Amino acid sequence: MPIYEYRCGNCKRRVSIFFRTLAAAQNDTPHCPHCDSENLARLVSRFATMKSEEARMDAMADPSAFGDVDENDPKSMARFMKKMSGEMGEEMGPEFDEMVGRLEAGESPEEIEKTMPEMGGMGDEGEMNGMGEVGI
C-alpha cells in the first residue's frame, strides 16, 4: 500500500496520495485532493535509515559537528548537548535534563556547576564530566 507525494502544478500544494496496490500506483492517474487537477509532479519522499552505534559515535566525533557551537553561549551549548544525546539514542537522566534546561534559560555552566558539582567534576573512575570538560 504505497503512499506517494506530489506537487500540484495548479494549486502548488504538496499532497500525499495513498494507493491501495502497487499496480494502482503505477496505472491510475492521481488527482489533487484540493483542486482535482491531474497536473501533478511526483516528489522524492523523505525516508529514514538506521545507524549502527558505531556510525552514531563516528558522527559525534566528527569535528564538523562542533562547527556551530559557541562555547560562550549557554543556549548554543544546550542545543549541542541535546543533539549529542539524541545521537546516542538514550535517556541521559533527570540531572542532564535539568542542566540542559538551565543552559537553555541562559545560565552559565559555571553557575550550574556550583549547584550541581556532580555534573562538573571528575567522577570516581576519572570519566569526563557532564559539561564536556575534564575536571582536575
Phi, psi and omega in degrees: 000086183281150173239125179245150178251142182224160169248125180281128179287341181269303185263357175066013180274151172271127183231148174251130182237126181269130175246140182291329180221163176295323178298319179296321180296326181277333187253330183281151175266116181287151178238143176293127180289350181265317184236003178065018179284150172264001183279069184246138175249125183289137180253158173277122182281155174289152176214163181244149175234151178273139176250142174286164177300321179297318179295321178295318180294321177298320179296322180290331182277349182293122181302334179293341177292340182265000187304323185257014180271125175253105185295349177267359181244108181303325180293322176295319178296320180297317178300316180295317181296321176296318180298315181294320179293326176295321177296325180287335177072022181230155171287134183265353177102165185293328179294318178298314180300319178297316181298314180296318178300320180289324175296317179298330178281356177097005180286141183285152176303325180295318178293321179296317181298327179297324183262347179229064186300333179295340180268350187249338185256184180286135178283179182298325181264009178079025179282168178294152179278177183288347182266358180088014178239158177261124178284154180246000000 
